[in-house]
Amino acid sequence: MYEEIDFEKLRIDLIDYYGTFMINLFPAAVFELNRIEKASNQELIIIAKENNFDLENYKLRGKSL
């Protein structure tokens, strides 16, 4: 099911999401950024779900990995 996800785009969007927190003086976001950078694809799915990301937006439609 999740093998059709654009994990690179998901990783970039999660980094942007937590980067915004850092700018707004939420220093704990640094730990999440580190977690995202090192995360496996399965871990990215978990992090995305924790943050209510819609994984439908990351499906590879007609694209190949």
PDBQT receptor file of N, H, CA, C and O in Angstrom, charges set to zero:
ATOM      1  N   MET A   1       0.819  -1.196   0.000  1.00  0.00    +0.000 N 
ATOM      2  CA  MET A   1       0.000   0.000   0.000  1.00  0.00    +0.000 C 
ATOM      3  C   MET A   1       0.860   1.256   0.000  1.00  0.00    +0.000 C 
ATOM      4  O   MET A   1       0.636   2.158  -0.807  1.00  0.00    +0.000 OA
ATOM      5  N   TYR A   2       1.822   1.324   0.879  1.00  0.00    +0.000 N 
ATOM      6  H   TYR A   2       2.004   0.591   1.535  1.00  0.00    +0.000 HD
ATOM      7  CA  TYR A   2       2.640   2.528   0.989  1.00  0.00    +0.000 C 
ATOM      8  C   TYR A   2       3.841   2.520   0.047  1.00  0.00    +0.000 C 
ATOM      9  O   TYR A   2       4.608   3.483   0.025  1.00  0.00    +0.000 OA
ATOM     10  N   GLU A   3       4.015   1.465  -0.719  1.00  0.00    +0.000 N 
ATOM     11  H   GLU A   3       3.392   0.683  -0.701  1.00  0.00    +0.000 HD
ATOM     12  CA  GLU A   3       5.128   1.457  -1.664  1.00  0.00    +0.000 C 
ATOM     13  C   GLU A   3       4.898   2.429  -2.811  1.00  0.00    +0.000 C 
ATOM     14  O   GLU A   3       5.819   2.715  -3.576  1.00  0.00    +0.000 OA
ATOM     15  N   GLU A   4       3.688   2.935  -2.938  1.00  0.00    +0.000 N 
ATOM     16  H   GLU A   4       2.939   2.703  -2.317  1.00  0.00    +0.000 HD
ATOM     17  CA  GLU A   4       3.363   3.882  -4.004  1.00  0.00    +0.000 C 
ATOM     18  C   GLU A   4       3.440   5.329  -3.524  1.00  0.00    +0.000 C 
ATOM     19  O   GLU A   4       2.853   6.218  -4.141  1.00  0.00    +0.000 OA
ATOM     20  N   ILE A   5       4.151   5.567  -2.439  1.00  0.00    +0.000 N 
ATOM     21  H   ILE A   5       4.628   4.845  -1.938  1.00  0.00    +0.000 HD
ATOM     22  CA  ILE A   5       4.277   6.899  -1.858  1.00  0.00    +0.000 C 
ATOM     23  C   ILE A   5       5.570   7.553  -2.341  1.00  0.00    +0.000 C 
ATOM     24  O   ILE A   5       6.607   6.898  -2.438  1.00  0.00    +0.000 OA
ATOM     25  N   ASP A   6       5.499   8.839  -2.639  1.00  0.00    +0.000 N 
ATOM     26  H   ASP A   6       4.656   9.371  -2.560  1.00  0.00    +0.000 HD
ATOM     27  CA  ASP A   6       6.692   9.617  -2.974  1.00  0.00    +0.000 C 
ATOM     28  C   ASP A   6       7.350  10.032  -1.656  1.00  0.00    +0.000 C 
ATOM     29  O   ASP A   6       7.076  11.104  -1.117  1.00  0.00    +0.000 OA
ATOM     30  N   PHE A   7       8.218   9.164  -1.154  1.00  0.00    +0.000 N 
ATOM     31  H   PHE A   7       8.441   8.292  -1.591  1.00  0.00    +0.000 HD
ATOM     32  CA  PHE A   7       8.827   9.363   0.156  1.00  0.00    +0.000 C 
ATOM     33  C   PHE A   7       9.759  10.562   0.197  1.00  0.00    +0.000 C 
ATOM     34  O   PHE A   7       9.904  11.191   1.245  1.00  0.00    +0.000 OA
ATOM     35  N   GLU A   8      10.382  10.884  -0.901  1.00  0.00    +0.000 N 
ATOM     36  H   GLU A   8      10.264  10.373  -1.752  1.00  0.00    +0.000 HD
ATOM     37  CA  GLU A   8      11.272  12.043  -0.921  1.00  0.00    +0.000 C 
ATOM     38  C   GLU A   8      10.470  13.338  -0.738  1.00  0.00    +0.000 C 
ATOM     39  O   GLU A   8      10.868  14.226   0.017  1.00  0.00    +0.000 OA
ATOM     40  N   LYS A   9       9.343  13.428  -1.437  1.00  0.00    +0.000 N 
ATOM     41  H   LYS A   9       9.020  12.707  -2.050  1.00  0.00    +0.000 HD
ATOM     42  CA  LYS A   9       8.467  14.600  -1.285  1.00  0.00    +0.000 C 
ATOM     43  C   LYS A   9       7.908  14.654   0.131  1.00  0.00    +0.000 C 
ATOM     44  O   LYS A   9       7.838  15.730   0.725  1.00  0.00    +0.000 OA
ATOM     45  N   LEU A  10       7.514  13.520   0.675  1.00  0.00    +0.000 N 
ATOM     46  H   LEU A  10       7.572  12.646   0.193  1.00  0.00    +0.000 HD
ATOM     47  CA  LEU A  10       6.987  13.471   2.036  1.00  0.00    +0.000 C 
ATOM     48  C   LEU A  10       8.043  13.930   3.033  1.00  0.00    +0.000 C 
ATOM     49  O   LEU A  10       7.747  14.711   3.938  1.00  0.00    +0.000 OA
ATOM     50  N   ARG A  11       9.276  13.447   2.870  1.00  0.00    +0.000 N 
ATOM     51  H   ARG A  11       9.516  12.813   2.135  1.00  0.00    +0.000 HD
ATOM     52  CA  ARG A  11      10.371  13.842   3.764  1.00  0.00    +0.000 C 
ATOM     53  C   ARG A  11      10.605  15.365   3.691  1.00  0.00    +0.000 C 
ATOM     54  O   ARG A  11      10.755  16.023   4.720  1.00  0.00    +0.000 OA
ATOM     55  N   ILE A  12      10.632  15.903   2.489  1.00  0.00    +0.000 N 
ATOM     56  H   ILE A  12      10.510  15.368   1.653  1.00  0.00    +0.000 HD
ATOM     57  CA  ILE A  12      10.852  17.344   2.307  1.00  0.00    +0.000 C 
ATOM     58  C   ILE A  12       9.733  18.149   2.960  1.00  0.00    +0.000 C 
ATOM     59  O   ILE A  12       9.995  19.150   3.626  1.00  0.00    +0.000 OA
ATOM     60  N   ASP A  13       8.495  17.719   2.773  1.00  0.00    +0.000 N 
ATOM     61  H   ASP A  13       8.281  16.906   2.232  1.00  0.00    +0.000 HD
ATOM     62  CA  ASP A  13       7.364  18.443   3.360  1.00  0.00    +0.000 C 
ATOM     63  C   ASP A  13       7.385  18.370   4.887  1.00  0.00    +0.000 C 
ATOM     64  O   ASP A  13       7.056  19.352   5.552  1.00  0.00    +0.000 OA
ATOM     65  N   LEU A  14       7.763  17.230   5.446  1.00  0.00    +0.000 N 
ATOM     66  H   LEU A  14       8.030  16.433   4.906  1.00  0.00    +0.000 HD
ATOM     67  CA  LEU A  14       7.873  17.111   6.903  1.00  0.00    +0.000 C 
ATOM     68  C   LEU A  14       8.993  18.006   7.437  1.00  0.00    +0.000 C 
ATOM     69  O   LEU A  14       8.842  18.628   8.489  1.00  0.00    +0.000 OA
ATOM     70  N   ILE A  15      10.100  18.071   6.724  1.00  0.00    +0.000 N 
ATOM     71  H   ILE A  15      10.222  17.565   5.870  1.00  0.00    +0.000 HD
ATOM     72  CA  ILE A  15      11.211  18.951   7.130  1.00  0.00    +0.000 C 
ATOM     73  C   ILE A  15      10.749  20.405   7.097  1.00  0.00    +0.000 C 
ATOM     74  O   ILE A  15      11.043  21.168   8.016  1.00  0.00    +0.000 OA
ATOM     75  N   ASP A  16      10.026  20.796   6.043  1.00  0.00    +0.000 N 
ATOM     76  H   ASP A  16       9.787  20.176   5.296  1.00  0.00    +0.000 HD
ATOM     77  CA  ASP A  16       9.494  22.158   5.950  1.00  0.00    +0.000 C 
ATOM     78  C   ASP A  16       8.526  22.440   7.103  1.00  0.00    +0.000 C 
ATOM     79  O   ASP A  16       8.549  23.517   7.698  1.00  0.00    +0.000 OA
ATOM     80  N   TYR A  17       7.690  21.470   7.401  1.00  0.00    +0.000 N 
ATOM     81  H   TYR A  17       7.671  20.595   6.917  1.00  0.00    +0.000 HD
ATOM     82  CA  TYR A  17       6.697  21.602   8.467  1.00  0.00    +0.000 C 
ATOM     83  C   TYR A  17       7.380  21.869   9.813  1.00  0.00    +0.000 C 
ATOM     84  O   TYR A  17       7.000  22.793  10.533  1.00  0.00    +0.000 OA
ATOM     85  N   TYR A  18       8.384  21.060  10.148  1.00  0.00    +0.000 N 
ATOM     86  H   TYR A  18       8.692  20.310   9.564  1.00  0.00    +0.000 HD
ATOM     87  CA  TYR A  18       9.079  21.250  11.417  1.00  0.00    +0.000 C 
ATOM     88  C   TYR A  18      10.033  22.436  11.381  1.00  0.00    +0.000 C 
ATOM     89  O   TYR A  18      10.306  23.040  12.418  1.00  0.00    +0.000 OA
ATOM     90  N   GLY A  19      10.535  22.772  10.219  1.00  0.00    +0.000 N 
ATOM     91  H   GLY A  19      10.313  22.281   9.377  1.00  0.00    +0.000 HD
ATOM     92  CA  GLY A  19      11.370  23.958  10.089  1.00  0.00    +0.000 C 
ATOM     93  C   GLY A  19      10.602  25.215  10.443  1.00  0.00    +0.000 C 
ATOM     94  O   GLY A  19      11.163  26.153  11.009  1.00  0.00    +0.000 OA
ATOM     95  N   THR A  20       9.323  25.239  10.112  1.00  0.00    +0.000 N 
ATOM     96  H   THR A  20       8.867  24.477   9.652  1.00  0.00    +0.000 HD
ATOM     97  CA  THR A  20       8.462  26.361  10.472  1.00  0.00    +0.000 C 
ATOM     98  C   THR A  20       8.352  26.480  11.988  1.00  0.00    +0.000 C 
ATOM     99  O   THR A  20       8.344  27.588  12.525  1.00  0.00    +0.000 OA
ATOM    100  N   PHE A  21       8.268  25.355  12.675  1.00  0.00    +0.000 N 
ATOM    101  H   PHE A  21       8.274  24.455  12.238  1.00  0.00    +0.000 HD
ATOM    102  CA  PHE A  21       8.216  25.382  14.138  1.00  0.00    +0.000 C 
ATOM    103  C   PHE A  21       9.488  25.981  14.721  1.00  0.00    +0.000 C 
ATOM    104  O   PHE A  21       9.436  26.740  15.689  1.00  0.00    +0.000 OA
ATOM    105  N   MET A  22      10.621  25.642  14.136  1.00  0.00    +0.000 N 
ATOM    106  H   MET A  22      10.664  25.026  13.350  1.00  0.00    +0.000 HD
ATOM    107  CA  MET A  22      11.887  26.172  14.637  1.00  0.00    +0.000 C 
ATOM    108  C   MET A  22      11.935  27.688  14.498  1.00  0.00    +0.000 C 
ATOM    109  O   MET A  22      12.389  28.387  15.404  1.00  0.00    +0.000 OA
ATOM    110  N   ILE A  23      11.470  28.189  13.369  1.00  0.00    +0.000 N 
ATOM    111  H   ILE A  23      11.101  27.621  12.633  1.00  0.00    +0.000 HD
ATOM    112  CA  ILE A  23      11.461  29.631  13.122  1.00  0.00    +0.000 C 
ATOM    113  C   ILE A  23      10.585  30.331  14.158  1.00  0.00    +0.000 C 
ATOM    114  O   ILE A  23      10.872  31.455  14.571  1.00  0.00    +0.000 OA
ATOM    115  N   ASN A  24       9.526  29.663  14.567  1.00  0.00    +0.000 N 
ATOM    116  H   ASN A  24       9.292  28.750  14.232  1.00  0.00    +0.000 HD
ATOM    117  CA  ASN A  24       8.602  30.225  15.547  1.00  0.00    +0.000 C 
ATOM    118  C   ASN A  24       9.016  29.909  16.977  1.00  0.00    +0.000 C 
ATOM    119  O   ASN A  24       8.179  29.851  17.877  1.00  0.00    +0.000 OA
ATOM    120  N   LEU A  25      10.320  29.704  17.179  1.00  0.00    +0.000 N 
ATOM    121  H   LEU A  25      11.000  29.751  16.448  1.00  0.00    +0.000 HD
ATOM    122  CA  LEU A  25      10.897  29.539  18.509  1.00  0.00    +0.000 C 
ATOM    123  C   LEU A  25      10.396  28.290  19.240  1.00  0.00    +0.000 C 
ATOM    124  O   LEU A  25      10.080  28.344  20.429  1.00  0.00    +0.000 OA
ATOM    125  N   PHE A  26      10.327  27.191  18.535  1.00  0.00    +0.000 N 
ATOM    126  H   PHE A  26      10.583  27.147  17.570  1.00  0.00    +0.000 HD
ATOM    127  CA  PHE A  26       9.983  25.921  19.146  1.00  0.00    +0.000 C 
ATOM    128  C   PHE A  26      11.205  25.020  19.013  1.00  0.00    +0.000 C 
ATOM    129  O   PHE A  26      11.265  24.192  18.104  1.00  0.00    +0.000 OA
ATOM    130  N   PRO A  27      12.191  25.173  19.916  1.00  0.00    +0.000 N 
ATOM    131  CA  PRO A  27      13.478  24.501  19.764  1.00  0.00    +0.000 C 
ATOM    132  C   PRO A  27      13.404  22.974  19.752  1.00  0.00    +0.000 C 
ATOM    133  O   PRO A  27      14.297  22.327  19.205  1.00  0.00    +0.000 OA
ATOM    134  N   ALA A  28      12.384  22.396  20.330  1.00  0.00    +0.000 N 
ATOM    135  H   ALA A  28      11.659  22.922  20.774  1.00  0.00    +0.000 HD
ATOM    136  CA  ALA A  28      12.278  20.935  20.332  1.00  0.00    +0.000 C 
ATOM    137  C   ALA A  28      12.092  20.381  18.920  1.00  0.00    +0.000 C 
ATOM    138  O   ALA A  28      12.284  19.187  18.691  1.00  0.00    +0.000 OA
ATOM    139  N   ALA A  29      11.723  21.234  17.984  1.00  0.00    +0.000 N 
ATOM    140  H   ALA A  29      11.567  22.204  18.169  1.00  0.00    +0.000 HD
ATOM    141  CA  ALA A  29      11.549  20.797  16.601  1.00  0.00    +0.000 C 
ATOM    142  C   ALA A  29      12.856  20.282  16.007  1.00  0.00    +0.000 C 
ATOM    143  O   ALA A  29      12.838  19.503  15.054  1.00  0.00    +0.000 OA
ATOM    144  N   VAL A  30      13.983  20.709  16.558  1.00  0.00    +0.000 N 
ATOM    145  H   VAL A  30      13.998  21.342  17.332  1.00  0.00    +0.000 HD
ATOM    146  CA  VAL A  30      15.285  20.239  16.074  1.00  0.00    +0.000 C 
ATOM    147  C   VAL A  30      15.373  18.720  16.192  1.00  0.00    +0.000 C 
ATOM    148  O   VAL A  30      15.917  18.057  15.308  1.00  0.00    +0.000 OA
ATOM    149  N   PHE A  31      14.841  18.171  17.277  1.00  0.00    +0.000 N 
ATOM    150  H   PHE A  31      14.399  18.709  17.995  1.00  0.00    +0.000 HD
ATOM    151  CA  PHE A  31      14.876  16.733  17.481  1.00  0.00    +0.000 C 
ATOM    152  C   PHE A  31      14.016  16.006  16.450  1.00  0.00    +0.000 C 
ATOM    153  O   PHE A  31      14.390  14.945  15.952  1.00  0.00    +0.000 OA
ATOM    154  N   GLU A  32      12.870  16.587  16.140  1.00  0.00    +0.000 N 
ATOM    155  H   GLU A  32      12.566  17.449  16.545  1.00  0.00    +0.000 HD
ATOM    156  CA  GLU A  32      12.007  15.982  15.122  1.00  0.00    +0.000 C 
ATOM    157  C   GLU A  32      12.644  16.064  13.741  1.00  0.00    +0.000 C 
ATOM    158  O   GLU A  32      12.534  15.127  12.951  1.00  0.00    +0.000 OA
ATOM    159  N   LEU A  33      13.304  17.168  13.446  1.00  0.00    +0.000 N 
ATOM    160  H   LEU A  33      13.394  17.930  14.088  1.00  0.00    +0.000 HD
ATOM    161  CA  LEU A  33      13.993  17.289  12.156  1.00  0.00    +0.000 C 
ATOM    162  C   LEU A  33      15.050  16.204  12.016  1.00  0.00    +0.000 C 
ATOM    163  O   LEU A  33      15.184  15.596  10.954  1.00  0.00    +0.000 OA
ATOM    164  N   ASN A  34      15.788  15.965  13.066  1.00  0.00    +0.000 N 
ATOM    165  H   ASN A  34      15.680  16.459  13.929  1.00  0.00    +0.000 HD
ATOM    166  CA  ASN A  34      16.803  14.916  13.054  1.00  0.00    +0.000 C 
ATOM    167  C   ASN A  34      16.150  13.548  12.857  1.00  0.00    +0.000 C 
ATOM    168  O   ASN A  34      16.655  12.708  12.112  1.00  0.00    +0.000 OA
ATOM    169  N   ARG A  35      15.037  13.340  13.526  1.00  0.00    +0.000 N 
ATOM    170  H   ARG A  35      14.626  14.022  14.131  1.00  0.00    +0.000 HD
ATOM    171  CA  ARG A  35      14.290  12.078  13.385  1.00  0.00    +0.000 C 
ATOM    172  C   ARG A  35      13.833  11.881  11.941  1.00  0.00    +0.000 C 
ATOM    173  O   ARG A  35      13.941  10.780  11.401  1.00  0.00    +0.000 OA
ATOM    174  N   ILE A  36      13.327  12.933  11.321  1.00  0.00    +0.000 N 
ATOM    175  H   ILE A  36      13.240  13.827  11.760  1.00  0.00    +0.000 HD
ATOM    176  CA  ILE A  36      12.832  12.858   9.945  1.00  0.00    +0.000 C 
ATOM    177  C   ILE A  36      13.973  12.582   8.967  1.00  0.00    +0.000 C 
ATOM    178  O   ILE A  36      13.826  11.769   8.054  1.00  0.00    +0.000 OA
ATOM    179  N   GLU A  37      15.084  13.242   9.151  1.00  0.00    +0.000 N 
ATOM    180  H   GLU A  37      15.203  13.903   9.892  1.00  0.00    +0.000 HD
ATOM    181  CA  GLU A  37      16.218  13.064   8.247  1.00  0.00    +0.000 C 
ATOM    182  C   GLU A  37      16.742  11.633   8.254  1.00  0.00    +0.000 C 
ATOM    183  O   GLU A  37      17.213  11.142   7.229  1.00  0.00    +0.000 OA
ATOM    184  N   LYS A  38      16.666  10.965   9.393  1.00  0.00    +0.000 N 
ATOM    185  H   LYS A  38      16.283  11.365  10.227  1.00  0.00    +0.000 HD
ATOM    186  CA  LYS A  38      17.187   9.602   9.528  1.00  0.00    +0.000 C 
ATOM    187  C   LYS A  38      16.119   8.521   9.360  1.00  0.00    +0.000 C 
ATOM    188  O   LYS A  38      16.437   7.332   9.375  1.00  0.00    +0.000 OA
ATOM    189  N   ALA A  39      14.870   8.920   9.202  1.00  0.00    +0.000 N 
ATOM    190  H   ALA A  39      14.612   9.886   9.190  1.00  0.00    +0.000 HD
ATOM    191  CA  ALA A  39      13.749   7.975   9.201  1.00  0.00    +0.000 C 
ATOM    192  C   ALA A  39      13.736   7.078   7.973  1.00  0.00    +0.000 C 
ATOM    193  O   ALA A  39      14.067   7.493   6.862  1.00  0.00    +0.000 OA
ATOM    194  N   SER A  40      13.343   5.838   8.216  1.00  0.00    +0.000 N 
ATOM    195  H   SER A  40      13.074   5.501   9.118  1.00  0.00    +0.000 HD
ATOM    196  CA  SER A  40      13.074   4.916   7.109  1.00  0.00    +0.000 C 
ATOM    197  C   SER A  40      11.727   5.312   6.501  1.00  0.00    +0.000 C 
ATOM    198  O   SER A  40      11.025   6.168   7.042  1.00  0.00    +0.000 OA
ATOM    199  N   ASN A  41      11.375   4.696   5.392  1.00  0.00    +0.000 N 
ATOM    200  H   ASN A  41      11.945   4.001   4.953  1.00  0.00    +0.000 HD
ATOM    201  CA  ASN A  41      10.093   4.998   4.758  1.00  0.00    +0.000 C 
ATOM    202  C   ASN A  41       8.927   4.699   5.701  1.00  0.00    +0.000 C 
ATOM    203  O   ASN A  41       7.971   5.471   5.773  1.00  0.00    +0.000 OA
ATOM    204  N   GLN A  42       9.006   3.593   6.413  1.00  0.00    +0.000 N 
ATOM    205  H   GLN A  42       9.783   2.965   6.354  1.00  0.00    +0.000 HD
ATOM    206  CA  GLN A  42       7.940   3.232   7.342  1.00  0.00    +0.000 C 
ATOM    207  C   GLN A  42       7.841   4.253   8.478  1.00  0.00    +0.000 C 
ATOM    208  O   GLN A  42       6.742   4.616   8.897  1.00  0.00    +0.000 OA
ATOM    209  N   GLU A  43       8.978   4.707   8.966  1.00  0.00    +0.000 N 
ATOM    210  H   GLU A  43       9.871   4.413   8.626  1.00  0.00    +0.000 HD
ATOM    211  CA  GLU A  43       8.980   5.728  10.020  1.00  0.00    +0.000 C 
ATOM    212  C   GLU A  43       8.409   7.044   9.510  1.00  0.00    +0.000 C 
ATOM    213  O   GLU A  43       7.727   7.749  10.255  1.00  0.00    +0.000 OA
ATOM    214  N   LEU A  44       8.677   7.389   8.246  1.00  0.00    +0.000 N 
ATOM    215  H   LEU A  44       9.231   6.817   7.641  1.00  0.00    +0.000 HD
ATOM    216  CA  LEU A  44       8.099   8.606   7.664  1.00  0.00    +0.000 C 
ATOM    217  C   LEU A  44       6.578   8.540   7.657  1.00  0.00    +0.000 C 
ATOM    218  O   LEU A  44       5.911   9.540   7.924  1.00  0.00    +0.000 OA
ATOM    219  N   ILE A  45       6.032   7.378   7.356  1.00  0.00    +0.000 N 
ATOM    220  H   ILE A  45       6.573   6.566   7.139  1.00  0.00    +0.000 HD
ATOM    221  CA  ILE A  45       4.580   7.189   7.376  1.00  0.00    +0.000 C 
ATOM    222  C   ILE A  45       4.039   7.460   8.779  1.00  0.00    +0.000 C 
ATOM    223  O   ILE A  45       3.026   8.141   8.938  1.00  0.00    +0.000 OA
ATOM    224  N   ILE A  46       4.711   6.931   9.783  1.00  0.00    +0.000 N 
ATOM    225  H   ILE A  46       5.534   6.378   9.654  1.00  0.00    +0.000 HD
ATOM    226  CA  ILE A  46       4.284   7.122  11.170  1.00  0.00    +0.000 C 
ATOM    227  C   ILE A  46       4.320   8.598  11.555  1.00  0.00    +0.000 C 
ATOM    228  O   ILE A  46       3.374   9.114  12.150  1.00  0.00    +0.000 OA
ATOM    229  N   ILE A  47       5.414   9.274  11.214  1.00  0.00    +0.000 N 
ATOM    230  H   ILE A  47       6.183   8.855  10.731  1.00  0.00    +0.000 HD
ATOM    231  CA  ILE A  47       5.555  10.699  11.532  1.00  0.00    +0.000 C 
ATOM    232  C   ILE A  47       4.483  11.504  10.809  1.00  0.00    +0.000 C 
ATOM    233  O   ILE A  47       3.882  12.407  11.390  1.00  0.00    +0.000 OA
ATOM    234  N   ALA A  48       4.247  11.181   9.554  1.00  0.00    +0.000 N 
ATOM    235  H   ALA A  48       4.735  10.447   9.082  1.00  0.00    +0.000 HD
ATOM    236  CA  ALA A  48       3.221  11.892   8.784  1.00  0.00    +0.000 C 
ATOM    237  C   ALA A  48       1.848  11.711   9.418  1.00  0.00    +0.000 C 
ATOM    238  O   ALA A  48       1.084  12.671   9.520  1.00  0.00    +0.000 OA
ATOM    239  N   LYS A  49       1.529  10.499   9.841  1.00  0.00    +0.000 N 
ATOM    240  H   LYS A  49       2.149   9.720   9.757  1.00  0.00    +0.000 HD
ATOM    241  CA  LYS A  49       0.240  10.240  10.479  1.00  0.00    +0.000 C 
ATOM    242  C   LYS A  49       0.139  10.971  11.813  1.00  0.00    +0.000 C 
ATOM    243  O   LYS A  49      -0.926  11.486  12.155  1.00  0.00    +0.000 OA
ATOM    244  N   GLU A  50       1.228  11.023  12.565  1.00  0.00    +0.000 N 
ATOM    245  H   GLU A  50       2.093  10.605  12.287  1.00  0.00    +0.000 HD
ATOM    246  CA  GLU A  50       1.242  11.749  13.843  1.00  0.00    +0.000 C 
ATOM    247  C   GLU A  50       0.899  13.226  13.642  1.00  0.00    +0.000 C 
ATOM    248  O   GLU A  50       0.356  13.877  14.535  1.00  0.00    +0.000 OA
ATOM    249  N   ASN A  51       1.222  13.736  12.464  1.00  0.00    +0.000 N 
ATOM    250  H   ASN A  51       1.662  13.206  11.739  1.00  0.00    +0.000 HD
ATOM    251  CA  ASN A  51       1.019  15.155  12.167  1.00  0.00    +0.000 C 
ATOM    252  C   ASN A  51      -0.135  15.400  11.201  1.00  0.00    +0.000 C 
ATOM    253  O   ASN A  51      -0.255  16.478  10.620  1.00  0.00    +0.000 OA
ATOM    254  N   ASN A  52      -0.980  14.387  11.039  1.00  0.00    +0.000 N 
ATOM    255  H   ASN A  52      -0.883  13.511  11.511  1.00  0.00    +0.000 HD
ATOM    256  CA  ASN A  52      -2.202  14.488  10.225  1.00  0.00    +0.000 C 
ATOM    257  C   ASN A  52      -1.946  14.868   8.773  1.00  0.00    +0.000 C 
ATOM    258  O   ASN A  52      -2.746  15.579   8.164  1.00  0.00    +0.000 OA
ATOM    259  N   PHE A  53      -0.831  14.396   8.216  1.00  0.00    +0.000 N 
ATOM    260  H   PHE A  53      -0.182  13.818   8.710  1.00  0.00    +0.000 HD
ATOM    261  CA  PHE A  53      -0.581  14.585   6.788  1.00  0.00    +0.000 C 
ATOM    262  C   PHE A  53      -1.497  13.637   6.019  1.00  0.00    +0.000 C 
ATOM    263  O   PHE A  53      -1.687  12.489   6.421  1.00  0.00    +0.000 OA
ATOM    264  N   ASP A  54      -2.055  14.111   4.927  1.00  0.00    +0.000 N 
ATOM    265  H   ASP A  54      -1.901  15.044   4.600  1.00  0.00    +0.000 HD
ATOM    266  CA  ASP A  54      -2.894  13.283   4.069  1.00  0.00    +0.000 C 
ATOM    267  C   ASP A  54      -1.983  12.547   3.082  1.00  0.00    +0.000 C 
ATOM    268  O   ASP A  54      -1.461  13.151   2.144  1.00  0.00    +0.000 OA
ATOM    269  N   LEU A  55      -1.798  11.269   3.292  1.00  0.00    +0.000 N 
ATOM    270  H   LEU A  55      -2.222  10.779   4.054  1.00  0.00    +0.000 HD
ATOM    271  CA  LEU A  55      -0.879  10.494   2.462  1.00  0.00    +0.000 C 
ATOM    272  C   LEU A  55      -1.377  10.331   1.028  1.00  0.00    +0.000 C 
ATOM    273  O   LEU A  55      -0.605   9.954   0.145  1.00  0.00    +0.000 OA
ATOM    274  N   GLU A  56      -2.647  10.609   0.789  1.00  0.00    +0.000 N 
ATOM    275  H   GLU A  56      -3.273  10.915   1.506  1.00  0.00    +0.000 HD
ATOM    276  CA  GLU A  56      -3.163  10.589  -0.587  1.00  0.00    +0.000 C 
ATOM    277  C   GLU A  56      -2.433  11.614  -1.452  1.00  0.00    +0.000 C 
ATOM    278  O   GLU A  56      -2.295  11.426  -2.661  1.00  0.00    +0.000 OA
ATOM    279  N   ASN A  57      -1.968  12.690  -0.837  1.00  0.00    +0.000 N 
ATOM    280  H   ASN A  57      -2.080  12.843   0.145  1.00  0.00    +0.000 HD
ATOM    281  CA  ASN A  57      -1.260  13.741  -1.573  1.00  0.00    +0.000 C 
ATOM    282  C   ASN A  57       0.139  13.310  -2.005  1.00  0.00    +0.000 C 
ATOM    283  O   ASN A  57       0.796  14.020  -2.766  1.00  0.00    +0.000 OA
ATOM    284  N   TYR A  58       0.594  12.171  -1.535  1.00  0.00    +0.000 N 
ATOM    285  H   TYR A  58       0.060  11.594  -0.917  1.00  0.00    +0.000 HD
ATOM    286  CA  TYR A  58       1.959  11.713  -1.815  1.00  0.00    +0.000 C 
ATOM    287  C   TYR A  58       1.988  10.447  -2.660  1.00  0.00    +0.000 C 
ATOM    288  O   TYR A  58       3.054   9.870  -2.879  1.00  0.00    +0.000 OA
ATOM    289  N   LYS A  59       0.833  10.014  -3.134  1.00  0.00    +0.000 N 
ATOM    290  H   LYS A  59      -0.033  10.483  -2.957  1.00  0.00    +0.000 HD
ATOM    291  CA  LYS A  59       0.806   8.822  -3.977  1.00  0.00    +0.000 C 
ATOM    292  C   LYS A  59       1.432   9.129  -5.323  1.00  0.00    +0.000 C 
ATOM    293  O   LYS A  59       1.240  10.202  -5.895  1.00  0.00    +0.000 OA
ATOM    294  N   LEU A  60       2.185   8.159  -5.810  1.00  0.00    +0.000 N 
ATOM    295  H   LEU A  60       2.342   7.288  -5.346  1.00  0.00    +0.000 HD
ATOM    296  CA  LEU A  60       2.817   8.273  -7.130  1.00  0.00    +0.000 C 
ATOM    297  C   LEU A  60       1.767   7.903  -8.180  1.00  0.00    +0.000 C 
ATOM    298  O   LEU A  60       1.432   6.729  -8.340  1.00  0.00    +0.000 OA
ATOM    299  N   ARG A  61       1.270   8.871  -8.867  1.00  0.00    +0.000 N 
ATOM    300  H   ARG A  61       1.542   9.824  -8.737  1.00  0.00    +0.000 HD
ATOM    301  CA  ARG A  61       0.259   8.640  -9.885  1.00  0.00    +0.000 C 
ATOM    302  C   ARG A  61       0.923   8.572 -11.253  1.00  0.00    +0.000 C 
ATOM    303  O   ARG A  61       1.266   9.592 -11.850  1.00  0.00    +0.000 OA
ATOM    304  N   GLY A  62       1.093   7.351 -11.730  1.00  0.00    +0.000 N 
ATOM    305  H   GLY A  62       0.814   6.522 -11.245  1.00  0.00    +0.000 HD
ATOM    306  CA  GLY A  62       1.693   7.169 -13.032  1.00  0.00    +0.000 C 
ATOM    307  C   GLY A  62       3.184   7.383 -13.062  1.00  0.00    +0.000 C 
ATOM    308  O   GLY A  62       3.788   7.380 -14.135  1.00  0.00    +0.000 OA
ATOM    309  N   LYS A  63       3.793   7.567 -11.907  1.00  0.00    +0.000 N 
ATOM    310  H   LYS A  63       3.303   7.570 -11.036  1.00  0.00    +0.000 HD
ATOM    311  CA  LYS A  63       5.241   7.753 -11.823  1.00  0.00    +0.000 C 
ATOM    312  C   LYS A  63       5.882   6.448 -11.367  1.00  0.00    +0.000 C 
ATOM    313  O   LYS A  63       5.243   5.628 -10.708  1.00  0.00    +0.000 OA
ATOM    314  N   SER A  64       7.124   6.267 -11.719  1.00  0.00    +0.000 N 
ATOM    315  H   SER A  64       7.643   6.933 -12.254  1.00  0.00    +0.000 HD
ATOM    316  CA  SER A  64       7.839   5.098 -11.214  1.00  0.00    +0.000 C 
ATOM    317  C   SER A  64       8.871   5.559 -10.201  1.00  0.00    +0.000 C 
ATOM    318  O   SER A  64       9.339   6.697 -10.227  1.00  0.00    +0.000 OA
ATOM    319  N   LEU A  65       9.210   4.641  -9.311  1.00  0.00    +0.000 N 
ATOM    320  H   LEU A  65       8.830   3.717  -9.290  1.00  0.00    +0.000 HD
ATOM    321  CA  LEU A  65      10.219   4.963  -8.305  1.00  0.00    +0.000 C 
ATOM    322  C   LEU A  65      11.540   5.022  -8.995  1.00  0.00    +0.000 C 
ATOM    323  O   LEU A  65      12.560   5.278  -8.356  1.00  0.00    +0.000 OA
TER     324      LEU A  65
